[in-house]
Amino acid sequence: MKICFPIVSDQGMDSLISDHFGSAPAFLIVDTASGESTATTNGNLQHAHGTCNPLKELAPFAVEAIAVRSIGGGALHGLTRSGLKVYRSDGATVADNLARLAQEGLPELSADQVCGGHGHGHGCGQH
């Protein structure tokens, strides 16, 4: 499976998970079968609330799943409508999350676990 992690900066498997999917500076895509990883910057980083389109950046990588710390409802709906699984990242780094995915799996996000908006005290990242 190819899984995407929003990251703060590219440090390979030691990359820290970004707090929010659409505003992440970069993404690390990991092929769980081969262990290969590829980093890409988020060209859509500066966006108005509700207008981000990170799928444009991710399209060439044919990702099947996303693991996020927090995400807005529109983004979650768009990703799942596109056929992607969206998991909650529980670890601090990509490596932490991959280990959890392999051991007990990461929990799938549901609509009641999304953020309400940028900077509105909405509790993003709290589960």
N, C-alpha and C positions, 0 to 999 in steps of 0.2 A: 504494500500500500504506500502511496505517496501522500505524506502528511505535511502540512504547512504550519509553521510556528511564527507568529509575529515576534520580532526580536528587537532589542535596543540597539545592538550593533553586532556585526558578524565576528563571532569568536568560535565558530564551528559548533561542536556539541556543547561547549561551555557558554554559549550565548544565553544571556538573560532574556526571559520572556517579557515582552512589552506589556504594559498594563491594559492597553486597548488595541483591538484588531485594526480598525481603519486608520488610526493615528500612529501605528508602529513605523519607525524609521526604515525597517527592513523586514524581510521574511526569510526564513530558512526552510527549504523544502528537503525532506528526508525520505528516501526510499527505504522502508523498513525491511524489505527483502534483501537488498544488496548492502545497505548501510551507507550508501553514497548520499552526499548532501550538496545542495547548491543554494547560495545566498543571492538575493536580489533586493535592490532598494525599492522602497515604496514611492513611486513617482507621483502618487496621488495623496501624499502626506498632508499637504496644505489644502484642506477642503472645508466647505461650509458644512455645518451639521446636517446629516442626512443625505449628503451628496457624494460620499466617498464611493469609489468603485475599484477596490483592490483586485477584483476578479480579472480586470484588464491586465494587471501586472502578473497575475498567476496563471493566466490562460496557457502560455507556452509550456508550462510545467506539468500539465495534466494531473493536478492534485485531486485526490479522492476524499481528503479529510482536512480539517483545520482544527488546531488545538489552541484555544484562546483563554486568557484570564478573564476578559470581559468583552462584551460586544453589544451593540444596539439591536433593538428588535427588528428594524428594517433590514439590517445586514444579515442577521440570523435567518430571517425569512427568505431573503434573496439567495443565500448560500444553500439552504436546504432545498429550496425550489430548483436550484441548479443541480441537485443530486448529491451535494457534498454532505458528509457527516460533520457535525460540529461538536467537538469535545471541550470540556473544561480542563485547562491545564492546571494541575495542582502543584507542580514542582517549580522551583526557581529557574532552572535551566532546561534547555532542550534535552540534555542527557537525562536529567531527573524525570522528565515527562515520558521519554522513550522507555525508561526502565519501568515506570508505572504502567504504561501501555502494555508492555510485554508481560508483566506479572499479573496484575489484576484488572487491567484495562482502565481507561479514563472514562469518567461519566459523560454521557451525552447531555448537551445543554438543551433546556426547554425554554419556551417563551416566557415563563415566569422568573427566569434568572437573568434577564437582559438589563442593560443600562437604559436610563430614561433620557439622557442627553448630556452633552459636554458641559462640565462646570456647573451643574445644577444640584449638587449635593445628592446625587442619586445612588450612591453606594456601589459604583462599579467595582468589580473585583471582590465583592463580598459575597460569599456563598454560605 
